Amino acid sequence: MAAQFPHSEDADPACGFTIGLALLDASTGKLGAALLHLADDLEEALGVYERTFAPQQPDGIAQARDIRVQRIMPPIPSAAESTGPEEAARIAGAFPGHVRPLYALAATDAYACTPAEHALMRLTASCREAGVPWGGGLACGGGSLIEPCARGPRMGRMRRARSERIDQLIAAIRSRRAVNDMIDGPASGILLAPCPLPAPLYPLATNFYERHCP
């Protein structure tokens, strides 16, 4: 059985705990709103799962844990300064010692998840070097469509892949484990959410939303 993360000194894990959530823009520095949407989605779903599966106390009242999410959002980089080794090291080095562990959401406006995946790989390495407990992360491709489609159904075509991966990340958070320690978790600890559209349609959809949803 995989070991759980050491809990914060100022929190009882049975009642609640705090995790860190880094938000990484792995492309042109225009995905701030998209990353905030992903973080909002994660926190909202996390609260729903905690309330739904809260154990009943002896008095018959279900007591959900208070899992607090401390967002860590670096200054938005320019196109030439996407999340690189220096930025990853800065995030890991500045990570609050009383918060355990660190998870991350990364997005790129490229069609493939690759730039976001690489940003998370750099953060993984920096966390290991800095001795920061690394929980894993989610890399999203097709980031230009995240914000325009935020009001669509959570399990609809345009959001389903991201929502399913967020739920996997939530499962790791709720069980206080790393993503790669979960039964269905990838060995890298990085979950991938590809663009929901075929590659030829992605630039067309991006142009459409840029014109109609500036």
N, C-alpha and C positions, 0 to 999 in steps of 0.2 A: 504494500500500500504506500502510495506517495505521501510524503510528509506535508503537513499544512504549513503555511507561512507563519512565522512568529507574529503574534498579535501586538497591537499598539499597547504601550504601557498604560495609557490613560483610558483604555476602553475594555469592557468585558465583551468578548466575542459572542457570548450568548445573548447579549442585549444589543450590541451594535459595534461597528468598527468603521474605520476610514480607509479608503483606498485612493491612490493617486491615479489620475487619468490624463495622460499627455495627448494633446491634439496636434497632429503634424500635417502641415500643408506640404505635400511632396511635389508641387508643380510650380505654378506661376504666382503664388501669393494671393489668389483671388477666391480661395475656398474657405474663408473664415466663416461665412454664414452656413456653408455646407457642413463644416465640422461641428459647429454649434448645434445644428439640427441632429447630427448623429449622436452627440453627447446628450441632448435633450431626450432623444428616443431611448437611449440606453438607461438614463436615470428614471424615466417614466415607467418603462417596462420592468426595471429592477424593483421599483416600488410595488408594482402590481403583483409580481411573483412573490415578493416577500409577504404581502398581505394575503395572497391566495393560499400559500403553503405554510403560513405561520402556525406553529404548534399550539395546541390548546393548553392553557395553564390549569392547575387544579380547580380553580373557580369557574372553569368552562369558558373563559374569555381568551380568544386567540391574541397572542402578543407578537407582533411583527418586529423584527430587528430594525434598528436604525442604522442602515448602511450609508455612510456619508461619502460623497464623491468630491474630491478636491481636484478641480481642473487645473491643468498646467498647460498653458497655451503660450508658446514662444512668440516673440515678435514676428509678424508675418514677413517671410523672406521675399526677396525679389526673384524674378525668373532665374537669375544667375546664381542665386544663393539659396536654393532649396535645401531642405533639411539634410545637412551633410555631417561629417564626422565631428566637426567642432560644435555644431549646434546640439547634436546628440550627447556629446560629452557634457555640455553645459546643463542640459536638462537633467542628466543623471547626477551630476555633481551638486546641483541645487535642490535635489529632491529632499523634501522634509523628512528628517530621520524618524519622526513619530508616526508617519503614515506608512502602512504596509498593506500590500505591495504596490508596484507601479504597473498599470495597464496602459494601453494606448490605442487611439484611433488615428489612422492615416488615410488621406485621400489624395488622389491625383486627377487632374483633368485629362490625362492621357487615357486612351481607350483601355489599355492593359493595366493590370494592378501593379506591374513591375516597379515603377518609381516609388510607390507607397510601400511595397514590400521591402525594397532596399532601404528606405528610411527606417523602417522598423528593425531591420537586421542591424543597422548601425546603432540604433538605440539599444538593442539587445546586447551588443558587444560592449557599449559604453556602460551599461548597467552592471555587467559582470566585472568590468575593470574597477568601477566605483563601489562595488559591494552592495549595490541596490537590488533588493529582491524583485525580479522581473516576472510579471504575471502573464505576459503575452499581449497580442494586439490584433487588430482588424485592419486589413489593407483594402481599400475600395478603389476600383477603377471607374472610369466614366463619371468623374466627380462633377462635371458641369451640369449633370442632370439631377444631382442630389437635392439641391434647394428648390428648383422648379417643381419637382415631383413630391415635395415634402407633405403636401396636403392629400395625396392619394392614399388609398388603403394600405395599411402597413404590410399586409400580405398580398397586395396586388402585384401585377407584373413588374412595375417599375421599382418596387421597394422590397420585394420578397427576398431576394438573395441577401441584401444587406440586413434585413430584419432577422433572418434565420441565423446569420453569423453573429449578430449582436446578441441573440438569445444564447448562443453557445458561449460567448464571452461572459454573459450574465451568469450562466451556470458555473463557470469557473470562479467568478467573483463571489457568488453566494456560498460556494463550498470552500472558499478561502484556499484555492489551489491555482497552480499555473495552468494555462491552456493545454500545454503538452502533457500534463498529468491526467487530463480527462480521458475517458474511454474513447471518445470520438475526436480527440484533439490531435492536430498535426504535430509531428515531432519538432518542427521549427518553432512552435508556439505562435505562429502567425496564421490567422484565418484570412481567406481571400474571398472578396465579394466582387465578382466581375461586373462589367457594365451590363445592364439588362437588355440592351439592344444588339442586334448583329452589327459587326464593325462598319459596313457601308452606311448604315442608318445613323450612326452616332453623330457624325458631323452635321448631318441634315437636321437632326433633332436639336443639337446644340445651337445651330444658327436660328432655328425657329424660336426657341425660347429666348435667345438674346434679343430678337426683334420684338417679341410680344410680351416678354417679362423682363424688362431691363432692370 
